[in-house]
Amino acid sequence: MNLKEFWNSYKGAIIGIVVAILILVTRLHDLILAIVILVLGALTGNYVQQNKEDVKTKLKTFIDKM
């Protein structure tokens, strides 16, 4: 297998490894984790606000099972 075939077969993995190394070296993973947590919190809050009654019944059922 020559280099061109290897590159074509594993191009995505190689690019993913390089990006992961850059993220780890520059400590961007802390920022990415913070952004992910903020987005998940916003989505959860929006879901709860839009579906108050449904969330109340699900929470009550969950607490009653405990």
C-alpha positions as CSV (number, residue, x, y, z in Angstrom):
1,M,0.0,0.0,0.0
2,N,1.6,3.3,-1.0
3,L,1.2,6.6,0.7
4,K,-1.6,7.9,-1.5
5,E,-3.8,4.8,-0.9
6,F,-3.1,5.0,2.9
7,W,-4.1,8.7,2.9
8,N,-7.3,8.0,1.0
9,S,-8.2,5.2,3.3
10,Y,-7.5,6.9,6.6
11,K,-7.9,10.6,5.8
12,G,-10.7,11.2,8.3
13,A,-8.9,9.4,11.1
14,I,-5.6,11.3,10.5
15,I,-7.4,14.7,10.4
16,G,-9.3,13.8,13.6
17,I,-6.1,12.9,15.4
18,V,-4.4,16.1,14.3
19,V,-7.4,18.2,15.5
20,A,-7.6,16.3,18.8
21,I,-3.9,16.9,19.4
22,L,-4.3,20.6,18.7
23,I,-7.2,20.8,21.1
24,L,-5.3,19.1,23.8
25,V,-2.1,21.1,23.3
26,T,-3.8,24.5,23.3
27,R,-6.1,23.5,26.2
28,L,-9.2,24.3,24.1
29,H,-10.9,21.3,25.6
30,D,-11.7,23.3,28.7
31,L,-13.5,26.0,26.6
32,I,-15.2,23.4,24.5
33,L,-16.5,21.6,27.6
34,A,-17.7,24.8,29.1
35,I,-19.6,25.7,25.9
36,V,-21.2,22.2,25.7
37,I,-22.3,22.5,29.3
38,L,-23.8,25.9,28.7
39,V,-25.7,24.7,25.6
40,L,-27.0,21.6,27.4
41,G,-28.2,23.8,30.3
42,A,-29.9,26.2,27.9
43,L,-31.6,23.4,26.0
44,T,-32.7,21.7,29.3
45,G,-34.1,25.0,30.6
46,N,-35.9,25.7,27.4
47,Y,-37.4,22.2,27.4
48,V,-38.6,22.5,31.0
49,Q,-40.1,25.9,30.3
50,Q,-42.0,24.7,27.2
51,N,-43.2,21.5,28.8
52,K,-43.9,22.4,32.5
53,E,-46.8,20.1,33.1
54,D,-45.2,17.1,31.4
55,V,-42.0,17.6,33.4
56,K,-43.9,17.9,36.6
57,T,-45.7,14.6,36.0
58,K,-42.5,12.8,35.0
59,L,-40.6,14.2,38.1
60,K,-43.5,13.2,40.4
61,T,-43.6,9.7,38.9
62,F,-39.8,9.4,39.2
63,I,-39.8,10.6,42.8
64,D,-42.7,8.2,43.7
65,K,-40.7,5.3,42.3
66,M,-37.8,6.1,44.6
